[in-house]
Structure formats: structure tokens, C-alpha cells
Amino acid sequence: MTRKNGLPRRVYLRHGAYFFVDLDYKWHRLSAERDGLPAMYRALAALTERERTSDRMPAVIARWVAAKREEWAEKTAADQERIADLMSEAFAEFSPAQVTTPICAQYLRRYESQHRTHNMHRTMLRQVLAFAALEGLREGFNPVDNVPTKSTPGRKRAVHDDEIQRVRAAALQQSRNGEGLVRMIDLALATGQRIGDLLQLRWQDVQRDGVHVVQGKTGEYLLIEWTPRLRAAIAACATGDKIGHVLRSERGTGYTYAGIRSAWDRACQRAGVEDLNIHDLRRKAGQIKLRKAGLEEAKELLGHTTVRMTEHYVDGAGPRRVKAN
């Protein structure tokens, strides 16, 4: 029996077929592996649809996840499924019609001090209840609307060049994924792209005119034209046949987000660098482009739709430079 990365929770690959294991540990065959993931998701949606006689929130949440899963990238799916599990447990005895504003507020209160987490749970709960309304399981306004979101000011952590160098040096001392992490760091600083998009980058995306990227979060299609820094970063990744993922592990397979994030955390700990997030590399790349070419070029590199968004994003990535009197 094999549990493959990217599969929904409680879905397993066994003897060439996908199975769903329900809460009673009963195995339900979904589809053959050779039929592909779309067939599996259709079968999973059909299975949860047959459970529609249950109007409890866990069943509604499961149907909502099944309907949305194909739209999500790997990391998003992992985050959403984790929240879905917590929400299913919290609302196990409720039907959607029984969920009121005070009940929503009580559930979200546990994340009072974690503003981003609070907002993620709030967003999912709102969407699940809207989904339940479409199924005819509740009527009236969405009770989450009366629970305000938490403010999430932009991250102000400056990323210093010497910290990046220390993390790179520490990564090269690691026995697992160290060189791959260094290649990822250099590619992130050269391109300014999200980690998930870099992990999905394939050699067919590397063309004579530059590197072609379709951003998973926004769908924005970018052509990142060649610079000496980008050529060096791509060349460092060409450790074998130029087939499959540009960033590959020692086994020749693409990295998962969890794998590269774990390597990053280990390198930061070894280097003694605190509170440096792997996503800070994208802000650092924006700052580099801002200083070299200006705000408009930074906006284009990051794939933002407005200059205001870029200003907010790179704000705090470094000191504001001024001249003395």
C-alpha cells in the first residue's frame, strides 16, 4: 500500500487502484490508477455525494474539499485539508443550519492571537457554509460575515545578504537536499517567483528567450528574460538530462514543498539565522529588482497587478536609503 504526495486525506493507492477509507475504516474503491487523477476525483466526489443523507458539517466539508481539490497546488491542498480536519472535528455534531454567528465566533476565538491562521479558518468556514446553502442545507445570510477579519500587516523582516550566504554555506554541509536547496535559493533570488512555482518548473519551460512561468496562485504567465544571474542559476540545475523538473533531488525526482521547506529550516538552524522564512526570498528578489531597475520592473518580475501591491510587498525588505546632510 502506498500513500502518494498530493492525494486527498484518507485516499490511498493500493494494487494499482485508488481507495477511500471512511471513518469506520471501510475501504471504498474509487478508480484505477491508469485512469488518472481526474477519474479519482470524480469518483471521490460521487462517493461523498452518496453520503448526502448526512447533513452534518463533516460530510459537507468533505464534499466541499472534494469539489475544490483539483484547483489547489500542493501546499494549498495540505493547508486546506489540515484546516478541514480541524473544522470537521469542531463541528462534528452540527448541521449547517445550526451554525450561527456566536458559534462561528467561538470556533475562531481559539485563533485569536494568530491573525493569519484566524483569517484562513474564517475564509474556509464561510466558503463551506456558502456551499451548504447551495446544497439547500441552510438559508439566510452567512453567519461568518458578522465575524470581522484580523488585520495582517506586511512582514517587516529585513533579509541581509550575509544571512543568505550563511544559509547557503550551512545547506552545503547537509547530507540531504543541501545542494538542491542552494540551487533553489539562487533561482528564487534570480526570478522572484514563489517557492511552489519554482518546484513545478520543468526543463521545457526553459527556452531560448528566457524562463516561462505560469504562477500557480494567480495564473499570471511570465517570461523571465535571461540575465547573467539567471543563466548561472539555471546552469547550476543542469546536473543531468534536461528532462522533468529543473530542481531535482539526489534521486532525480522533483522536490515536494515539505521536503525543501524542511531542508531550509535545518540550514537556518545550522547557520544560526532566526526568523528567516523561506518566502522571504521572494521579497528579497523584489528588493534587488527595485534597487536595480525601479518599482515598475519589480512589479513585473513579481507578477503583481498594481504598483501599490509591489510597494506594500517590498516595504520593510530593507532600510530606506537616505543621504546625510
N, C-alpha and C positions, 0 to 999 in steps of 0.2 A: 504494500500500500504506500502511495506517495502523496505528500501534501505539497502542491506546487505553489510557488510565489505568485501572487496576483489573483488567486482563486477566492471567491467569497468564503466567509466563515462557514464551517460545517460542510463545505463541499470538498470532496476528495477524489483523486484519480486512482483507480484500482482496476488492474487487469484490463487496461485499455478502455475504460468507461468512467464517466463522472457520476458520483453518487452524492446525495444529500443525506446527512444524518440528522434526524429530528431530535427534539429534546428528550424523547423516550429511547434514544439510541437505536432507532429503526433506520435501516438503510433504504433509500429510495433511488433507484437508477434513473439518471437524467438523460444521458445520451452517450454515444460512442465518442472516444477521443478523436477519431479520424474525422468526425463531422464538424469539429472546430468549436471554439468558444461561443460563437453566436447561438448555435444549436443548444449548448448547455444552458445559456442564459434564458433562452425561450422556454426550455423545459422547467427551469427553476421558477420562472415567473408563473408558468401554468400550474406548477405544484402548489405554490403559495396562493394562487387564485382558488384552487380547490379547497383550501383551508379557510375560505372566506366566511364560512359559517361561524367562525370565531371572530367576534367583534372586539377582542381585547387589543390593547395597544401593541403588544409584542408582534402579533400577526400583521397588524397594519404597518409597523416599522419594517418588518421583513419584506413585505410587498413593495414598500417604497424603496428600500435598498436594492431589491431585485430590478426594479424599473430604472434606477439611476446608475447602476454599477458600471455599465458599459461606457458611460460618459466620463468616468473618473480615471485619472492617472494613478499609478501605483501608490504613491504616498497619500494622495487624497483618499483613495479607497481604504487604505489602512486606518487613517484618521477617522473617516466616517463610520466604518464598521465598528471601531472601538467605541465611539460615542453611541452608536446604535445599540450595542450590547449593554452599556450602562443605562441608557434610556429604557430599554426593554425591561431591565430588572427593576428600575424605579417605578415604572408604570404597569407592572405586571397584572395588577388587579383592576385596572381602569379600562373602560371603553372610551373611545374618543369623545363621545357625548358627555362623559362625566368629567372631562378635563376642563377646569375653569381657570380664570386668571390667578386666583390665590394659589391653586395647586401648581401652576407653571412657575410662579414666583418662588414658591417653597423649594421646588426642584432646582431652580437656578441659583438659589441662595448659597448652595454648597460651593459654588464657584465665584463667590462674591469678590474675593481678592485676586482672582486670576481673570483679568479682563478679557483677554483674547479667548481663553477657554470658555468663559461665560458666553461670549458672543457666538462662538461656534455651536455650543449646545442650544442657544436660543434660536439660531438660524435653522438648525435641523428640526427642532421641536415645532417651529412654525410651519416648516415645509411638510412635515408629517401630518400635522393637523389639517393643513390645506388639502393634502392628498386624501385624508379621511373624509373631508367634506365632498370632494369629487366622487368618492365611493358611496356617498349618501349616508355616512355613519355619524355625521354631526351637521348641525345647521347654525346659522348666525355668524357673528364676527369671529375672527381668530383670537382666542384668549391671550396669545403671546403678544399681540400688538400693544397691550397696555403695560407690558414689562419693558422698560427702557434698556437700550443697549449700553454697554460700558464704553467710556472713552478709551481709545488706544493710541496714545501719542507715538509718533515715529521713534524708532530706535536711534539713540544718540551715540552709541558706542563707536568711537573712532577706531579705525583699523590702521595700525602703523606698519610700515614696510619691514621693520626689524622683526615684528611678530610673525609676519608671513614667512620670512626666511627661517625663523626658529622652528615654526611648524613644519616647513618643508624638510629641514635637516632632521627633525625628530621622526618624520614619516619614513625617511630612508633607513632608519635604524630598526623599523618594524619588520617582523618576519612575514606578516600577511598584509597584502594590499598597499604596502608603503609606496612603491614606485607608481602604482596606479593612482594613488591619492595625489602625489606630486604632479602627475600629468593632468589630473582633474583641476587642481588649483591653478596651474598655468593656463589651462584652457578657459577656466572661469574668468580669470583676470583679463584675458585677451578678448573674450567675446561678450562678457557682461550678461550671460544667459543664466537662467535658473538651473539648479543642480539636476532636477528631473529631466530637463530638456537636453542637457549635456549627456546624461546617461543613455538617452534614447538616440543620440546622434550616431549615424551609420556612415560607412565609407562612401556610399552612393550620394550622400549629402555633401561630400567634399568635391567641389568642381573647379574647373579652371578659373572661373570668375570669383570664387570665394566659397564660403561655407553656408549652406542653405539650412535654415532653421524654421520650423513651424512651432511656435510657442504653445505648449500644451494648455496653459492657463487661459490664454486669450485667443488662440487661433491665429495670431499675427504671424505673417510669413515674412521672414527677414533674409536678405542676402548680406552676409557679413563679408565685406571685401577684404582681400589679402593685405596684411601688413607684415613686416619682418617678425613682429612678436607672435602673430597668429600662425605664420608659416613654421616658426620654431616649435610652437606648442603642438601643432598637428604632426610635424615630423617626429616629435618625441613619442607620439602614439603609434607610429608605424613600426611596431615591433615584430610583425609577421605579415601574413597575407592581408591585403586590404579588403577583407570581406567581413560583413557583420558590423558589430559595434566598434566605434572608434576607441572608446575606453573599454579595455578588456582586462579581466583578472588574469592571474598566472595560469589558470585553467583554460583560458581562451574564451570565456563566456563574459557576457555583459554584467556589469555590477547592478545589484539592487540598491535602492536608496538606503535601506537599513545597513547594508554592508559598507558603503562608502561613508555613511554618517558615523558608524562605529569606528572606522579607521581614523576619521577626523578627530573624534573625541579622544581616542588613545594618543594621537600625535600631540594634541593640545595639552593633554595631561603630562606627557613626557617632556614637552617643551616648557612647561610651567606657565602657559598662557591661559589666563582665566577669562571667562565670559566672552569668548570669541565664537560666534555662531557661524556655521558653515555657509549660511545665507548672507553673511556679511561680505562675502567675496563679491557678490553681485553689486552691492553698494560701493565697494572699493573700486570695482571696474568703472562704475558710473562716475566716481570722483576723478579717476585717472582721465577719462574722456572729457570730463568737464574742464579740467585744467588745460588739457592739450588743445581742445577744439571748440569749447564753449557749450552752453546749455542745450542748444538745438541738436548738436551732434550727440550729446549724451542721451537726449530723449530718443533719438533714432536707434542708437545702439541697444538701449534697454527695451525698446519696443513699446514705450509709453504713448498714450494717445494725446496727452497735453504736456506742455512745458511745466505747468503748475504741478502735475503729478511728479515730474522728474525733480523739480525743486524740493518738494516735500521728501522725496525718497533719498536724495543725496545729502539733505540737510543733516549736519552732525557727523558726516563721514570724515570730516577733518576740520581743522581750525579755519576760521575766516581770516584770510591773509590781508594784512594792512601794512602800510609803511609808517615808520616812526616820523615824528616832526623833526 
